[in-house]
Amino acid sequence: MSQPATTSPLQLGRQGFGAMRLRDTKSGDPDRDPFRVVNTALDEGVAMIDTAELYGNEELVGRTIAARRDEVVLASKFGVVRTDGRPDGPPDGFEVRADAGQVRRSCEASLRRLRTDRIDLYYLHHRSETVPIEETVGAMADLVRQGKVGAIGLSNVTAEDLRRAHAVHPVAALQEHWSLAERTVERDLVPAAAELGVALVAHSPTSHGVLHGAAGDAAPADERQVVHREIAAAHGVSAGQLAIAWVHSRGPLHGLEVVPLPGTTRASHVRANVAAREIVLGAEELRRLTAAWSPTA
Ligand SMILES: NC(=O)c1ccc[n+]([C@@H]2O[C@H](COP(=O)([O-])OP(=O)(O)OC[C@H]3O[C@@H](n4cnc5c(N)ncnc54)[C@H](OP(=O)(O)O)[C@@H]3O)[C@@H](O)[C@H]2O)c1
């Protein structure tokens, strides 16, 4: 009998919120208040809040969700550590640490920082060149059995990693970069995830903000901009919203659950990004947009 992917059903929701850039800015701008940003996401029906040990903001994320913990599918990641000894700011070096001891230590530290007794979705942040994925996932499976983790995820891995990991313990979700401008995932990972019934959490659906300016005013416009602008205008939406809508459209096409994971530090941008869920693109619009952004176009 196969093991369940989770100890309880994991409802990722249609769109997640990426908290990577969230900081205690004290900017005085209410639109950039991290409490307001996260609570706006929850108010707008987002369930999954995504952070990582590496982001240096688990304490902040824990504080922002404390009063609404039961509403949240809390996702975090371990395995990529800074080697510059600083807790925050632009990093000056990383290392992948994914041995069983690191899995246990990282989880305990994240639970403490997040002020919770359970991480609903816990990812290996990046594949290791030295530690077999079976060792890493074996230790993650122990955390599931202990109730400290709800479900297992992988990020920045290969299709072979996914298959090997899945043979040890069911993987609930992959987190990979997927956008109009970044399609590598479609080659091997998407088919493997579809075959195994693994959800694809598509991080950076606007390629770190680039696609928010995709229909920008710069002249002369290239073919991508022309098509992007035209379709965005037809729906009365922004370039970034159209880019996120395109990622939403990938699930039915590829036969798997796809959850776009945009990130922002502004409550107003949260609302705009969540609204992209409702944009319905026609088959011909999708064909034109996909072709315009094709890596070979
Ligand atoms: N697993 C991994 O290796 C990995 C790597 C990268 C990211 N991630 C995850 O994916 C999430 C998103 O990644 P990301 O932030 O790099 O990419 P993104 O969502 O594609 O882009 C974020 C950028 O777009 C801007 N933006 C967001 N919404 C906007 C809007 N409505 N209008 C105009 N600008 C807007 C943001 O600035 P403002 O703050 O001003 O809105 C920010 O500069 C992260 O938070 C993290 O959870 C995972």
The ligand as an SDF file (V2000), in Angstrom:
LIG
                    3D

 48 52  0  0  0  0  0  0  0  0999 V2000
   12.5870   27.9490   -4.4780 N   0  0  0  0  0  0  0  0  0  0  0  0
   13.3670   28.8850   -4.9310 C   0  0  0  0  0  0  0  0  0  0  0  0
   14.5460   28.6750   -5.2610 O   0  0  0  0  0  0  0  0  0  0  0  0
   12.8100   30.2820   -5.0810 C   0  0  0  0  0  0  0  0  0  0  0  0
   13.5510   31.2650   -5.7290 C   0  0  0  0  0  0  0  0  0  0  0  0
   12.9760   32.5420   -5.8470 C   0  0  0  0  0  0  0  0  0  0  0  0
   11.7150   32.7940   -5.3130 C   0  0  0  0  0  0  0  0  0  0  0  0
   11.0460   31.8080   -4.6700 N   0  0  0  0  0  0  0  0  0  0  0  0
    9.6930   32.0390   -4.1100 C   0  0  0  0  0  0  0  0  0  0  0  0
    8.8870   32.6930   -5.0720 O   0  0  0  0  0  0  0  0  0  0  0  0
    8.3780   33.9100   -4.5480 C   0  0  0  0  0  0  0  0  0  0  0  0
    8.2890   34.9600   -5.6370 C   0  0  0  0  0  0  0  0  0  0  0  0
    9.5580   35.2030   -6.1610 O   0  0  0  0  0  0  0  0  0  0  0  0
   10.0250   36.6400   -6.6620 P   0  0  0  0  0  0  0  0  0  0  0  0
    9.5980   37.6850   -5.6880 O   0  0  0  0  0  0  0  0  0  0  0  0
   11.4530   36.5540   -7.0190 O   0  0  0  0  0  0  0  0  0  0  0  0
    9.2950   36.7890   -8.0680 O   0  0  0  0  0  0  0  0  0  0  0  0
    8.0060   37.4700   -8.6710 P   0  0  0  0  0  0  0  0  0  0  0  0
    6.8090   37.2630   -7.8430 O   0  0  0  0  0  0  0  0  0  0  0  0
    7.9790   36.9920  -10.0830 O   0  0  0  0  0  0  0  0  0  0  0  0
    8.3870   39.0520   -8.7040 O   0  0  0  0  0  0  0  0  0  0  0  0
    8.4860   39.8500   -7.5600 C   0  0  0  0  0  0  0  0  0  0  0  0
    8.8470   41.2640   -8.0040 C   0  0  0  0  0  0  0  0  0  0  0  0
    7.7520   41.8210   -8.7380 O   0  0  0  0  0  0  0  0  0  0  0  0
    7.2840   43.0130   -8.0720 C   0  0  0  0  0  0  0  0  0  0  0  0
    5.8150   42.9360   -8.0850 N   0  0  0  0  0  0  0  0  0  0  0  0
    5.0510   41.9960   -7.4740 C   0  0  0  0  0  0  0  0  0  0  0  0
    3.7500   42.2130   -7.7280 N   0  0  0  0  0  0  0  0  0  0  0  0
    3.6910   43.3410   -8.4930 C   0  0  0  0  0  0  0  0  0  0  0  0
    2.6160   44.0690   -9.0850 C   0  0  0  0  0  0  0  0  0  0  0  0
    1.3410   43.6660   -8.9200 N   0  0  0  0  0  0  0  0  0  0  0  0
    2.9140   45.1470   -9.8360 N   0  0  0  0  0  0  0  0  0  0  0  0
    4.2120   45.5420  -10.0180 C   0  0  0  0  0  0  0  0  0  0  0  0
    5.2680   44.8940   -9.4680 N   0  0  0  0  0  0  0  0  0  0  0  0
    5.0040   43.7950   -8.7300 C   0  0  0  0  0  0  0  0  0  0  0  0
    7.8440   42.9590   -6.6760 C   0  0  0  0  0  0  0  0  0  0  0  0
    8.0610   44.2420   -6.1760 O   0  0  0  0  0  0  0  0  0  0  0  0
    7.0880   44.8270   -4.9950 P   0  0  0  0  0  0  0  0  0  0  0  0
    7.5850   44.1970   -3.7490 O   0  0  0  0  0  0  0  0  0  0  0  0
    7.3380   46.3010   -5.0450 O   0  0  0  0  0  0  0  0  0  0  0  0
    5.6980   44.4630   -5.3360 O   0  0  0  0  0  0  0  0  0  0  0  0
    9.1470   42.2100   -6.8700 C   0  0  0  0  0  0  0  0  0  0  0  0
   10.1740   43.0970   -7.2870 O   0  0  0  0  0  0  0  0  0  0  0  0
    9.3460   34.2680   -3.4100 C   0  0  0  0  0  0  0  0  0  0  0  0
    8.7400   35.0930   -2.4450 O   0  0  0  0  0  0  0  0  0  0  0  0
    9.6850   32.9200   -2.8600 C   0  0  0  0  0  0  0  0  0  0  0  0
    8.6760   32.5040   -1.9730 O   0  0  0  0  0  0  0  0  0  0  0  0
   11.5650   30.5590   -4.5530 C   0  0  0  0  0  0  0  0  0  0  0  0
  1  2  1  0
  2  3  2  0
  2  4  1  0
  4  5  1  0
  4 48  2  0
  5  6  2  0
  6  7  1  0
  7  8  2  0
  8  9  1  0
  8 48  1  0
  9 10  1  0
  9 46  1  0
 10 11  1  0
 11 12  1  0
 11 44  1  0
 12 13  1  0
 13 14  1  0
 14 15  2  0
 14 16  1  0
 14 17  1  0
 17 18  1  0
 18 19  2  0
 18 20  1  0
 18 21  1  0
 21 22  1  0
 22 23  1  0
 23 24  1  0
 23 42  1  0
 24 25  1  0
 25 26  1  0
 25 36  1  0
 26 27  1  0
 26 35  1  0
 27 28  2  0
 28 29  1  0
 29 30  1  0
 29 35  2  0
 30 31  1  0
 30 32  2  0
 32 33  1  0
 33 34  2  0
 34 35  1  0
 36 37  1  0
 36 42  1  0
 37 38  1  0
 38 39  2  0
 38 40  1  0
 38 41  1  0
 42 43  1  0
 44 45  1  0
 44 46  1  0
 46 47  1  0
M  CHG  2   8   1  16  -1
M  END
$$$$
